[in-house]
Amino acid sequence: MTKANNATIIQLKSFLAPHIPEQLLESLPKRWWFLGDIVLFSLPRELIPYGEIIGKAFLQVLSKPVRSVLGKIGPTTAIIREPQYHLLAGDPNTETIHKELGCLFKLDAAKLTFSPGNHGERTRLVQITS
C-alpha cells in the first residue's frame, strides 16, 4: 500500500479541480497499491460518477508507469472472495505480472483479491515452494 505524498495529492487535485466539485476533492484516495503495472484504490461512493476522470488523473500524475487504473467500488464478497473492481482508465486487459519476494505472480487484478496485508502468507508460500 502506498501512502500518497503531498505533491501527488496536489497534482491530482489540480488535474481534477475543473471536473469534480470542490467539496468532493477531499474524498480522493490517499492510499493506493500497485500490482505489476496496475494501480488499485478504494473509490468512495460519492466519487463513482467521476471514476473515469479520476482514473485518467492517476495515469497522468503517478511517477511510476501504470497501464490500468482500477477502483474498488464495493466490498469483497462471496466465499471465494470476489473483489468489486471497476476499470477507471487505461488498458481493459487487467492481467499483470506482479513481482514480490523474488517471485512472479501472474494474475488478473480485477478478478483476484491480492491484499497487501497478506504479505506474510505470500512469504510462507515462497518458502514452501523454494
Secondary structure as UniProt FT lines:
FT   STRAND          2..3
FT   HELIX           6..16
FT   TURN            17..19
FT   HELIX           22..25
FT   TURN            26..27
FT   STRAND          31..35
FT   TURN            36..37
FT   STRAND          38..42
FT   HELIX           45..50
FT   HELIX           51..61
FT   STRAND          68..77
FT   TURN            78..81
FT   STRAND          82..90
FT   STRAND          95..100
FT   TURN            101..102
FT   STRAND          103..108
FT   TURN            109..111
FT   HELIX           116..118
FT   HELIX           119..129
//
